[in-house]
Amino acid sequence: MTIELRFFASVREQLGVAEERAEVPAEVRTVGELRQWLRQRGGAWAETLAEGRALRMAVDHAVARPDTAISDGCEVAFFPPVTGG
């Protein structure tokens, strides 16, 4: 499955990449599994996407939970929590 990845704000800065197209293994079916798979890259990927770290995710521009399904051609975005005031 091929998906589009987007990284915003501090996530983009820490990873050093704003976007990429990724070929994801068939066993990766949810946003949580994708996050875990990306952490296996090690280094900044493991640190930035670490379990328990405050991070928001979206699939095709809709806020997603770790159990949100991903599919071929979808766009998955990772970004820090946003606060306003």
PDB file of N, CA, C and O in Angstrom:
ATOM      1  N   MET A   1       0.849  -1.162   0.000  1.00  0.00           N
ATOM      2  CA  MET A   1       0.000   0.000   0.000  1.00  0.00           C
ATOM      3  C   MET A   1       0.901   1.234   0.000  1.00  0.00           C
ATOM      4  O   MET A   1       1.892   1.291   0.729  1.00  0.00           O
ATOM      5  N   THR A   2       0.554   2.199  -0.809  1.00  0.00           N
ATOM      6  CA  THR A   2       1.296   3.457  -0.889  1.00  0.00           C
ATOM      7  C   THR A   2       0.466   4.555  -0.264  1.00  0.00           C
ATOM      8  O   THR A   2      -0.705   4.726  -0.604  1.00  0.00           O
ATOM      9  N   ILE A   3       1.071   5.307   0.655  1.00  0.00           N
ATOM     10  CA  ILE A   3       0.374   6.416   1.298  1.00  0.00           C
ATOM     11  C   ILE A   3       1.239   7.673   1.237  1.00  0.00           C
ATOM     12  O   ILE A   3       2.451   7.608   1.029  1.00  0.00           O
ATOM     13  N   GLU A   4       0.589   8.804   1.421  1.00  0.00           N
ATOM     14  CA  GLU A   4       1.281  10.090   1.491  1.00  0.00           C
ATOM     15  C   GLU A   4       1.427  10.462   2.963  1.00  0.00           C
ATOM     16  O   GLU A   4       0.451  10.430   3.712  1.00  0.00           O
ATOM     17  N   LEU A   5       2.619  10.808   3.372  1.00  0.00           N
ATOM     18  CA  LEU A   5       2.874  11.235   4.736  1.00  0.00           C
ATOM     19  C   LEU A   5       3.170  12.724   4.744  1.00  0.00           C
ATOM     20  O   LEU A   5       3.890  13.224   3.880  1.00  0.00           O
ATOM     21  N   ARG A   6       2.616  13.430   5.716  1.00  0.00           N
ATOM     22  CA  ARG A   6       2.858  14.859   5.884  1.00  0.00           C
ATOM     23  C   ARG A   6       3.257  15.093   7.341  1.00  0.00           C
ATOM     24  O   ARG A   6       2.682  14.500   8.255  1.00  0.00           O
ATOM     25  N   PHE A   7       4.236  15.955   7.543  1.00  0.00           N
ATOM     26  CA  PHE A   7       4.724  16.271   8.882  1.00  0.00           C
ATOM     27  C   PHE A   7       4.710  17.783   9.046  1.00  0.00           C
ATOM     28  O   PHE A   7       5.171  18.512   8.168  1.00  0.00           O
ATOM     29  N   PHE A   8       4.179  18.257  10.175  1.00  0.00           N
ATOM     30  CA  PHE A   8       3.999  19.690  10.375  1.00  0.00           C
ATOM     31  C   PHE A   8       4.672  20.185  11.648  1.00  0.00           C
ATOM     32  O   PHE A   8       4.856  19.440  12.610  1.00  0.00           O
ATOM     33  N   ALA A   9       5.036  21.470  11.624  1.00  0.00           N
ATOM     34  CA  ALA A   9       5.565  22.214  12.774  1.00  0.00           C
ATOM     35  C   ALA A   9       6.786  21.513  13.378  1.00  0.00           C
ATOM     36  O   ALA A   9       7.712  21.154  12.651  1.00  0.00           O
ATOM     37  N   SER A  10       6.795  21.318  14.690  1.00  0.00           N
ATOM     38  CA  SER A  10       7.967  20.747  15.355  1.00  0.00           C
ATOM     39  C   SER A  10       8.249  19.320  14.905  1.00  0.00           C
ATOM     40  O   SER A  10       9.401  18.887  14.929  1.00  0.00           O
ATOM     41  N   VAL A  11       7.221  18.581  14.495  1.00  0.00           N
ATOM     42  CA  VAL A  11       7.440  17.221  13.993  1.00  0.00           C
ATOM     43  C   VAL A  11       8.282  17.278  12.717  1.00  0.00           C
ATOM     44  O   VAL A  11       9.230  16.509  12.556  1.00  0.00           O
ATOM     45  N   ARG A  12       7.935  18.183  11.826  1.00  0.00           N
ATOM     46  CA  ARG A  12       8.703  18.377  10.590  1.00  0.00           C
ATOM     47  C   ARG A  12      10.142  18.773  10.902  1.00  0.00           C
ATOM     48  O   ARG A  12      11.084  18.252  10.304  1.00  0.00           O
ATOM     49  N   GLU A  13      10.301  19.693  11.838  1.00  0.00           N
ATOM     50  CA  GLU A  13      11.646  20.158  12.201  1.00  0.00           C
ATOM     51  C   GLU A  13      12.490  19.030  12.779  1.00  0.00           C
ATOM     52  O   GLU A  13      13.664  18.901  12.433  1.00  0.00           O
ATOM     53  N   GLN A  14      11.920  18.220  13.644  1.00  0.00           N
ATOM     54  CA  GLN A  14      12.673  17.137  14.280  1.00  0.00           C
ATOM     55  C   GLN A  14      13.028  16.025  13.298  1.00  0.00           C
ATOM     56  O   GLN A  14      14.098  15.424  13.400  1.00  0.00           O
ATOM     57  N   LEU A  15      12.135  15.749  12.347  1.00  0.00           N
ATOM     58  CA  LEU A  15      12.388  14.680  11.383  1.00  0.00           C
ATOM     59  C   LEU A  15      13.203  15.156  10.182  1.00  0.00           C
ATOM     60  O   LEU A  15      13.848  14.354   9.506  1.00  0.00           O
ATOM     61  N   GLY A  16      13.172  16.450   9.922  1.00  0.00           N
ATOM     62  CA  GLY A  16      13.908  16.990   8.791  1.00  0.00           C
ATOM     63  C   GLY A  16      13.252  16.711   7.451  1.00  0.00           C
ATOM     64  O   GLY A  16      13.913  16.750   6.413  1.00  0.00           O
ATOM     65  N   VAL A  17      11.951  16.430   7.467  1.00  0.00           N
ATOM     66  CA  VAL A  17      11.214  16.157   6.232  1.00  0.00           C
ATOM     67  C   VAL A  17       9.781  16.657   6.394  1.00  0.00           C
ATOM     68  O   VAL A  17       9.182  16.509   7.459  1.00  0.00           O
ATOM     69  N   ALA A  18       9.235  17.251   5.328  1.00  0.00           N
ATOM     70  CA  ALA A  18       7.868  17.763   5.369  1.00  0.00           C
ATOM     71  C   ALA A  18       6.859  16.761   4.829  1.00  0.00           C
ATOM     72  O   ALA A  18       5.716  16.707   5.283  1.00  0.00           O
ATOM     73  N   GLU A  19       7.293  15.970   3.856  1.00  0.00           N
ATOM     74  CA  GLU A  19       6.371  14.993   3.260  1.00  0.00           C
ATOM     75  C   GLU A  19       7.151  13.905   2.558  1.00  0.00           C
ATOM     76  O   GLU A  19       8.313  14.078   2.190  1.00  0.00           O
ATOM     77  N   GLU A  20       6.484  12.780   2.381  1.00  0.00           N
ATOM     78  CA  GLU A  20       7.074  11.689   1.615  1.00  0.00           C
ATOM     79  C   GLU A  20       5.978  10.716   1.204  1.00  0.00           C
ATOM     80  O   GLU A  20       4.909  10.660   1.811  1.00  0.00           O
ATOM     81  N   ARG A  21       6.263   9.975   0.188  1.00  0.00           N
ATOM     82  CA  ARG A  21       5.397   8.879  -0.241  1.00  0.00           C
ATOM     83  C   ARG A  21       6.035   7.608   0.302  1.00  0.00           C
ATOM     84  O   ARG A  21       7.227   7.375   0.100  1.00  0.00           O
ATOM     85  N   ALA A  22       5.251   6.789   0.987  1.00  0.00           N
ATOM     86  CA  ALA A  22       5.803   5.589   1.622  1.00  0.00           C
ATOM     87  C   ALA A  22       5.058   4.343   1.158  1.00  0.00           C
ATOM     88  O   ALA A  22       3.837   4.347   1.002  1.00  0.00           O
ATOM     89  N   GLU A  23       5.812   3.299   0.947  1.00  0.00           N
ATOM     90  CA  GLU A  23       5.271   1.976   0.639  1.00  0.00           C
ATOM     91  C   GLU A  23       5.181   1.238   1.974  1.00  0.00           C
ATOM     92  O   GLU A  23       6.199   0.882   2.568  1.00  0.00           O
ATOM     93  N   VAL A  24       3.967   1.018   2.431  1.00  0.00           N
ATOM     94  CA  VAL A  24       3.720   0.468   3.762  1.00  0.00           C
ATOM     95  C   VAL A  24       3.373  -1.013   3.655  1.00  0.00           C
ATOM     96  O   VAL A  24       2.600  -1.398   2.778  1.00  0.00           O
ATOM     97  N   PRO A  25       3.930  -1.854   4.531  1.00  0.00           N
ATOM     98  CA  PRO A  25       3.614  -3.281   4.503  1.00  0.00           C
ATOM     99  C   PRO A  25       2.119  -3.541   4.741  1.00  0.00           C
ATOM    100  O   PRO A  25       1.448  -2.754   5.408  1.00  0.00           O
ATOM    101  N   ALA A  26       1.620  -4.615   4.208  1.00  0.00           N
ATOM    102  CA  ALA A  26       0.197  -4.953   4.308  1.00  0.00           C
ATOM    103  C   ALA A  26      -0.281  -5.088   5.746  1.00  0.00           C
ATOM    104  O   ALA A  26      -1.447  -4.820   6.036  1.00  0.00           O
ATOM    105  N   GLU A  27       0.605  -5.503   6.655  1.00  0.00           N
ATOM    106  CA  GLU A  27       0.177  -5.686   8.043  1.00  0.00           C
ATOM    107  C   GLU A  27      -0.034  -4.367   8.789  1.00  0.00           C
ATOM    108  O   GLU A  27      -0.580  -4.368   9.892  1.00  0.00           O
ATOM    109  N   VAL A  28       0.386  -3.254   8.212  1.00  0.00           N
ATOM    110  CA  VAL A  28       0.164  -1.935   8.810  1.00  0.00           C
ATOM    111  C   VAL A  28      -1.188  -1.438   8.306  1.00  0.00           C
ATOM    112  O   VAL A  28      -1.321  -1.035   7.151  1.00  0.00           O
ATOM    113  N   ARG A  29      -2.200  -1.472   9.193  1.00  0.00           N
ATOM    114  CA  ARG A  29      -3.570  -1.159   8.769  1.00  0.00           C
ATOM    115  C   ARG A  29      -4.203   0.020   9.490  1.00  0.00           C
ATOM    116  O   ARG A  29      -5.279   0.475   9.101  1.00  0.00           O
ATOM    117  N   THR A  30      -3.544   0.529  10.549  1.00  0.00           N
ATOM    118  CA  THR A  30      -4.105   1.649  11.307  1.00  0.00           C
ATOM    119  C   THR A  30      -3.048   2.740  11.492  1.00  0.00           C
ATOM    120  O   THR A  30      -1.861   2.527  11.246  1.00  0.00           O
ATOM    121  N   VAL A  31      -3.505   3.899  11.926  1.00  0.00           N
ATOM    122  CA  VAL A  31      -2.587   5.006  12.183  1.00  0.00           C
ATOM    123  C   VAL A  31      -1.598   4.628  13.294  1.00  0.00           C
ATOM    124  O   VAL A  31      -0.413   4.950  13.203  1.00  0.00           O
ATOM    125  N   GLY A  32      -2.076   3.957  14.325  1.00  0.00           N
ATOM    126  CA  GLY A  32      -1.187   3.536  15.404  1.00  0.00           C
ATOM    127  C   GLY A  32      -0.118   2.571  14.922  1.00  0.00           C
ATOM    128  O   GLY A  32       1.045   2.682  15.308  1.00  0.00           O
ATOM    129  N   GLU A  33      -0.514   1.621  14.076  1.00  0.00           N
ATOM    130  CA  GLU A  33       0.457   0.680  13.516  1.00  0.00           C
ATOM    131  C   GLU A  33       1.437   1.395  12.599  1.00  0.00           C
ATOM    132  O   GLU A  33       2.611   1.026  12.547  1.00  0.00           O
ATOM    133  N   LEU A  34       0.980   2.407  11.876  1.00  0.00           N
ATOM    134  CA  LEU A  34       1.860   3.205  11.019  1.00  0.00           C
ATOM    135  C   LEU A  34       2.882   3.955  11.866  1.00  0.00           C
ATOM    136  O   LEU A  34       4.069   3.976  11.541  1.00  0.00           O
ATOM    137  N   ARG A  35       2.426   4.560  12.934  1.00  0.00           N
ATOM    138  CA  ARG A  35       3.336   5.285  13.831  1.00  0.00           C
ATOM    139  C   ARG A  35       4.408   4.332  14.374  1.00  0.00           C
ATOM    140  O   ARG A  35       5.589   4.675  14.416  1.00  0.00           O
ATOM    141  N   GLN A  36       3.991   3.157  14.781  1.00  0.00           N
ATOM    142  CA  GLN A  36       4.939   2.154  15.288  1.00  0.00           C
ATOM    143  C   GLN A  36       5.922   1.742  14.198  1.00  0.00           C
ATOM    144  O   GLN A  36       7.119   1.627  14.460  1.00  0.00           O
ATOM    145  N   TRP A  37       5.435   1.521  12.983  1.00  0.00           N
ATOM    146  CA  TRP A  37       6.285   1.126  11.861  1.00  0.00           C
ATOM    147  C   TRP A  37       7.317   2.215  11.551  1.00  0.00           C
ATOM    148  O   TRP A  37       8.483   1.911  11.299  1.00  0.00           O
ATOM    149  N   LEU A  38       6.891   3.477  11.571  1.00  0.00           N
ATOM    150  CA  LEU A  38       7.807   4.584  11.303  1.00  0.00           C
ATOM    151  C   LEU A  38       8.868   4.715  12.394  1.00  0.00           C
ATOM    152  O   LEU A  38      10.004   5.089  12.103  1.00  0.00           O
ATOM    153  N   ARG A  39       8.518   4.414  13.641  1.00  0.00           N
ATOM    154  CA  ARG A  39       9.495   4.466  14.737  1.00  0.00           C
ATOM    155  C   ARG A  39      10.643   3.493  14.515  1.00  0.00           C
ATOM    156  O   ARG A  39      11.747   3.726  15.008  1.00  0.00           O
ATOM    157  N   GLN A  40      10.412   2.429  13.798  1.00  0.00           N
ATOM    158  CA  GLN A  40      11.447   1.437  13.552  1.00  0.00           C
ATOM    159  C   GLN A  40      12.594   1.993  12.713  1.00  0.00           C
ATOM    160  O   GLN A  40      13.640   1.354  12.600  1.00  0.00           O
ATOM    161  N   ARG A  41      12.414   3.164  12.131  1.00  0.00           N
ATOM    162  CA  ARG A  41      13.494   3.805  11.388  1.00  0.00           C
ATOM    163  C   ARG A  41      14.611   4.248  12.331  1.00  0.00           C
ATOM    164  O   ARG A  41      15.738   4.488  11.897  1.00  0.00           O
ATOM    165  N   GLY A  42      14.296   4.354  13.617  1.00  0.00           N
ATOM    166  CA  GLY A  42      15.290   4.707  14.625  1.00  0.00           C
ATOM    167  C   GLY A  42      15.575   6.194  14.679  1.00  0.00           C
ATOM    168  O   GLY A  42      14.931   6.986  13.991  1.00  0.00           O
ATOM    169  N   GLY A  43      16.538   6.567  15.495  1.00  0.00           N
ATOM    170  CA  GLY A  43      16.980   7.954  15.614  1.00  0.00           C
ATOM    171  C   GLY A  43      15.858   8.922  15.913  1.00  0.00           C
ATOM    172  O   GLY A  43      15.044   8.698  16.809  1.00  0.00           O
ATOM    173  N   ALA A  44      15.825  10.008  15.145  1.00  0.00           N
ATOM    174  CA  ALA A  44      14.814  11.045  15.337  1.00  0.00           C
ATOM    175  C   ALA A  44      13.405  10.492  15.161  1.00  0.00           C
ATOM    176  O   ALA A  44      12.471  10.964  15.809  1.00  0.00           O
ATOM    177  N   TRP A  45      13.241   9.500  14.294  1.00  0.00           N
ATOM    178  CA  TRP A  45      11.919   8.900  14.071  1.00  0.00           C
ATOM    179  C   TRP A  45      11.414   8.235  15.344  1.00  0.00           C
ATOM    180  O   TRP A  45      10.263   8.430  15.735  1.00  0.00           O
ATOM    181  N   ALA A  46      12.267   7.457  15.988  1.00  0.00           N
ATOM    182  CA  ALA A  46      11.877   6.766  17.224  1.00  0.00           C
ATOM    183  C   ALA A  46      11.567   7.770  18.329  1.00  0.00           C
ATOM    184  O   ALA A  46      10.613   7.585  19.086  1.00  0.00           O
ATOM    185  N   GLU A  47      12.361   8.823  18.424  1.00  0.00           N
ATOM    186  CA  GLU A  47      12.161   9.822  19.467  1.00  0.00           C
ATOM    187  C   GLU A  47      10.920  10.677  19.215  1.00  0.00           C
ATOM    188  O   GLU A  47      10.104  10.867  20.116  1.00  0.00           O
ATOM    189  N   THR A  48      10.779  11.185  18.009  1.00  0.00           N
ATOM    190  CA  THR A  48       9.681  12.089  17.676  1.00  0.00           C
ATOM    191  C   THR A  48       8.323  11.396  17.714  1.00  0.00           C
ATOM    192  O   THR A  48       7.334  11.999  18.131  1.00  0.00           O
ATOM    193  N   LEU A  49       8.264  10.148  17.287  1.00  0.00           N
ATOM    194  CA  LEU A  49       6.998   9.412  17.223  1.00  0.00           C
ATOM    195  C   LEU A  49       6.821   8.448  18.391  1.00  0.00           C
ATOM    196  O   LEU A  49       5.979   7.552  18.333  1.00  0.00           O
ATOM    197  N   ALA A  50       7.609   8.626  19.449  1.00  0.00           N
ATOM    198  CA  ALA A  50       7.589   7.719  20.604  1.00  0.00           C
ATOM    199  C   ALA A  50       6.193   7.580  21.192  1.00  0.00           C
ATOM    200  O   ALA A  50       5.413   8.532  21.224  1.00  0.00           O
ATOM    201  N   GLU A  51       5.901   6.382  21.651  1.00  0.00           N
ATOM    202  CA  GLU A  51       4.639   6.099  22.328  1.00  0.00           C
ATOM    203  C   GLU A  51       4.550   6.978  23.568  1.00  0.00           C
ATOM    204  O   GLU A  51       5.530   7.121  24.300  1.00  0.00           O
ATOM    205  N   GLY A  52       3.400   7.558  23.805  1.00  0.00           N
ATOM    206  CA  GLY A  52       3.220   8.413  24.965  1.00  0.00           C
ATOM    207  C   GLY A  52       3.565   9.872  24.726  1.00  0.00           C
ATOM    208  O   GLY A  52       3.221  10.733  25.536  1.00  0.00           O
ATOM    209  N   ARG A  53       4.232  10.153  23.634  1.00  0.00           N
ATOM    210  CA  ARG A  53       4.551  11.548  23.307  1.00  0.00           C
ATOM    211  C   ARG A  53       3.313  12.217  22.716  1.00  0.00           C
ATOM    212  O   ARG A  53       2.633  11.634  21.872  1.00  0.00           O
ATOM    213  N   ALA A  54       3.020  13.444  23.159  1.00  0.00           N
ATOM    214  CA  ALA A  54       1.858  14.172  22.650  1.00  0.00           C
ATOM    215  C   ALA A  54       2.017  14.415  21.154  1.00  0.00           C
ATOM    216  O   ALA A  54       2.946  15.094  20.716  1.00  0.00           O
ATOM    217  N   LEU A  55       1.112  13.858  20.395  1.00  0.00           N
ATOM    218  CA  LEU A  55       1.181  13.942  18.940  1.00  0.00           C
ATOM    219  C   LEU A  55      -0.222  13.768  18.383  1.00  0.00           C
ATOM    220  O   LEU A  55      -0.965  12.894  18.830  1.00  0.00           O
ATOM    221  N   ARG A  56      -0.579  14.570  17.437  1.00  0.00           N
ATOM    222  CA  ARG A  56      -1.882  14.452  16.770  1.00  0.00           C
ATOM    223  C   ARG A  56      -1.660  13.844  15.397  1.00  0.00           C
ATOM    224  O   ARG A  56      -0.591  13.977  14.801  1.00  0.00           O
ATOM    225  N   MET A  57      -2.708  13.167  14.905  1.00  0.00           N
ATOM    226  CA  MET A  57      -2.638  12.521  13.600  1.00  0.00           C
ATOM    227  C   MET A  57      -3.948  12.784  12.860  1.00  0.00           C
ATOM    228  O   MET A  57      -5.001  12.968  13.470  1.00  0.00           O
ATOM    229  N   ALA A  58      -3.857  12.798  11.548  1.00  0.00           N
ATOM    230  CA  ALA A  58      -5.052  12.970  10.724  1.00  0.00           C
ATOM    231  C   ALA A  58      -4.938  12.065   9.507  1.00  0.00           C
ATOM    232  O   ALA A  58      -3.848  11.839   8.979  1.00  0.00           O
ATOM    233  N   VAL A  59      -6.081  11.551   9.073  1.00  0.00           N
ATOM    234  CA  VAL A  59      -6.157  10.749   7.848  1.00  0.00           C
ATOM    235  C   VAL A  59      -7.085  11.488   6.899  1.00  0.00           C
ATOM    236  O   VAL A  59      -8.243  11.746   7.226  1.00  0.00           O
ATOM    237  N   ASP A  60      -6.577  11.824   5.736  1.00  0.00           N
ATOM    238  CA  ASP A  60      -7.342  12.570   4.730  1.00  0.00           C
ATOM    239  C   ASP A  60      -8.036  13.784   5.347  1.00  0.00           C
ATOM    240  O   ASP A  60      -9.225  14.012   5.126  1.00  0.00           O
ATOM    241  N   HIS A  61      -7.275  14.555   6.120  1.00  0.00           N
ATOM    242  CA  HIS A  61      -7.690  15.836   6.702  1.00  0.00           C
ATOM    243  C   HIS A  61      -8.704  15.706   7.834  1.00  0.00           C
ATOM    244  O   HIS A  61      -9.299  16.709   8.229  1.00  0.00           O
ATOM    245  N   ALA A  62      -8.919  14.515   8.365  1.00  0.00           N
ATOM    246  CA  ALA A  62      -9.811  14.325   9.511  1.00  0.00           C
ATOM    247  C   ALA A  62      -8.987  13.800  10.683  1.00  0.00           C
ATOM    248  O   ALA A  62      -8.212  12.857  10.529  1.00  0.00           O
ATOM    249  N   VAL A  63      -9.155  14.408  11.843  1.00  0.00           N
ATOM    250  CA  VAL A  63      -8.408  13.980  13.026  1.00  0.00           C
ATOM    251  C   VAL A  63      -8.629  12.488  13.244  1.00  0.00           C
ATOM    252  O   VAL A  63      -9.748  11.985  13.141  1.00  0.00           O
ATOM    253  N   ALA A  64      -7.529  11.791  13.549  1.00  0.00           N
ATOM    254  CA  ALA A  64      -7.573  10.333  13.653  1.00  0.00           C
ATOM    255  C   ALA A  64      -7.124   9.862  15.021  1.00  0.00           C
ATOM    256  O   ALA A  64      -6.363  10.541  15.711  1.00  0.00           O
ATOM    257  N   ARG A  65      -7.604   8.695  15.401  1.00  0.00           N
ATOM    258  CA  ARG A  65      -7.162   8.001  16.603  1.00  0.00           C
ATOM    259  C   ARG A  65      -6.226   6.885  16.180  1.00  0.00           C
ATOM    260  O   ARG A  65      -6.166   6.552  14.997  1.00  0.00           O
ATOM    261  N   PRO A  66      -5.493   6.297  17.118  1.00  0.00           N
ATOM    262  CA  PRO A  66      -4.576   5.216  16.745  1.00  0.00           C
ATOM    263  C   PRO A  66      -5.252   4.050  16.029  1.00  0.00           C
ATOM    264  O   PRO A  66      -4.608   3.365  15.234  1.00  0.00           O
ATOM    265  N   ASP A  67      -6.536   3.810  16.295  1.00  0.00           N
ATOM    266  CA  ASP A  67      -7.225   2.691  15.647  1.00  0.00           C
ATOM    267  C   ASP A  67      -7.901   3.069  14.328  1.00  0.00           C
ATOM    268  O   ASP A  67      -8.603   2.246  13.740  1.00  0.00           O
ATOM    269  N   THR A  68      -7.697   4.305  13.855  1.00  0.00           N
ATOM    270  CA  THR A  68      -8.266   4.731  12.568  1.00  0.00           C
ATOM    271  C   THR A  68      -7.571   3.979  11.431  1.00  0.00           C
ATOM    272  O   THR A  68      -6.343   3.925  11.362  1.00  0.00           O
ATOM    273  N   ALA A  69      -8.372   3.409  10.553  1.00  0.00           N
ATOM    274  CA  ALA A  69      -7.834   2.633   9.433  1.00  0.00           C
ATOM    275  C   ALA A  69      -7.178   3.540   8.398  1.00  0.00           C
ATOM    276  O   ALA A  69      -7.599   4.676   8.184  1.00  0.00           O
ATOM    277  N   ILE A  70      -6.136   3.008   7.763  1.00  0.00           N
ATOM    278  CA  ILE A  70      -5.516   3.677   6.623  1.00  0.00           C
ATOM    279  C   ILE A  70      -5.722   2.794   5.400  1.00  0.00           C
ATOM    280  O   ILE A  70      -5.929   1.586   5.517  1.00  0.00           O
ATOM    281  N   SER A  71      -5.664   3.409   4.238  1.00  0.00           N
ATOM    282  CA  SER A  71      -5.880   2.656   3.001  1.00  0.00           C
ATOM    283  C   SER A  71      -4.966   3.190   1.909  1.00  0.00           C
ATOM    284  O   SER A  71      -4.397   4.275   2.026  1.00  0.00           O
ATOM    285  N   ASP A  72      -4.839   2.414   0.860  1.00  0.00           N
ATOM    286  CA  ASP A  72      -3.985   2.793  -0.255  1.00  0.00           C
ATOM    287  C   ASP A  72      -4.370   4.178  -0.776  1.00  0.00           C
ATOM    288  O   ASP A  72      -5.544   4.456  -1.024  1.00  0.00           O
ATOM    289  N   GLY A  73      -3.376   5.032  -0.936  1.00  0.00           N
ATOM    290  CA  GLY A  73      -3.597   6.363  -1.483  1.00  0.00           C
ATOM    291  C   GLY A  73      -3.994   7.419  -0.471  1.00  0.00           C
ATOM    292  O   GLY A  73      -4.135   8.587  -0.834  1.00  0.00           O
ATOM    293  N   CYS A  74      -4.179   7.043   0.794  1.00  0.00           N
ATOM    294  CA  CYS A  74      -4.602   8.032   1.777  1.00  0.00           C
ATOM    295  C   CYS A  74      -3.437   8.941   2.166  1.00  0.00           C
ATOM    296  O   CYS A  74      -2.272   8.644   1.903  1.00  0.00           O
ATOM    297  N   GLU A  75      -3.790  10.042   2.792  1.00  0.00           N
ATOM    298  CA  GLU A  75      -2.795  10.978   3.312  1.00  0.00           C
ATOM    299  C   GLU A  75      -2.861  10.922   4.835  1.00  0.00           C
ATOM    300  O   GLU A  75      -3.935  11.057   5.422  1.00  0.00           O
ATOM    301  N   VAL A  76      -1.722  10.726   5.463  1.00  0.00           N
ATOM    302  CA  VAL A  76      -1.642  10.704   6.925  1.00  0.00           C
ATOM    303  C   VAL A  76      -0.714  11.824   7.358  1.00  0.00           C
ATOM    304  O   VAL A  76       0.416  11.939   6.883  1.00  0.00           O
ATOM    305  N   ALA A  77      -1.218  12.649   8.272  1.00  0.00           N
ATOM    306  CA  ALA A  77      -0.439  13.789   8.767  1.00  0.00           C
ATOM    307  C   ALA A  77      -0.141  13.601  10.248  1.00  0.00           C
ATOM    308  O   ALA A  77      -0.958  13.075  11.003  1.00  0.00           O
ATOM    309  N   PHE A  78       1.047  14.042  10.645  1.00  0.00           N
ATOM    310  CA  PHE A  78       1.463  14.027  12.042  1.00  0.00           C
ATOM    311  C   PHE A  78       1.800  15.460  12.426  1.00  0.00           C
ATOM    312  O   PHE A  78       2.506  16.151  11.692  1.00  0.00           O
ATOM    313  N   PHE A  79       1.292  15.913  13.583  1.00  0.00           N
ATOM    314  CA  PHE A  79       1.537  17.292  14.010  1.00  0.00           C
ATOM    315  C   PHE A  79       1.412  17.382  15.519  1.00  0.00           C
ATOM    316  O   PHE A  79       0.744  16.554  16.138  1.00  0.00           O
ATOM    317  N   PRO A  80       2.052  18.385  16.120  1.00  0.00           N
ATOM    318  CA  PRO A  80       1.965  18.542  17.569  1.00  0.00           C
ATOM    319  C   PRO A  80       0.577  19.050  17.958  1.00  0.00           C
ATOM    320  O   PRO A  80      -0.150  19.601  17.131  1.00  0.00           O
ATOM    321  N   PRO A  81       0.218  18.853  19.242  1.00  0.00           N
ATOM    322  CA  PRO A  81      -1.053  19.411  19.706  1.00  0.00           C
ATOM    323  C   PRO A  81      -1.036  20.930  19.523  1.00  0.00           C
ATOM    324  O   PRO A  81       0.012  21.563  19.645  1.00  0.00           O
ATOM    325  N   VAL A  82      -2.168  21.491  19.238  1.00  0.00           N
ATOM    326  CA  VAL A  82      -2.269  22.924  18.998  1.00  0.00           C
ATOM    327  C   VAL A  82      -3.112  23.527  20.122  1.00  0.00           C
ATOM    328  O   VAL A  82      -4.164  22.996  20.479  1.00  0.00           O
ATOM    329  N   THR A  83      -2.643  24.623  20.660  1.00  0.00           N
ATOM    330  CA  THR A  83      -3.416  25.325  21.671  1.00  0.00           C
ATOM    331  C   THR A  83      -3.688  26.744  21.183  1.00  0.00           C
ATOM    332  O   THR A  83      -2.951  27.288  20.360  1.00  0.00           O
ATOM    333  N   GLY A  84      -4.704  27.299  21.678  1.00  0.00           N
ATOM    334  CA  GLY A  84      -5.048  28.664  21.288  1.00  0.00           C
ATOM    335  C   GLY A  84      -5.329  29.494  22.528  1.00  0.00           C
ATOM    336  O   GLY A  84      -5.318  28.999  23.655  1.00  0.00           O
ATOM    337  N   GLY A  85      -5.575  30.740  22.290  1.00  0.00           N
ATOM    338  CA  GLY A  85      -5.839  31.560  23.467  1.00  0.00           C
ATOM    339  C   GLY A  85      -6.426  32.880  23.113  1.00  0.00           C
ATOM    340  O   GLY A  85      -6.707  33.688  23.998  1.00  0.00           O
TER     341      GLY A  85
END
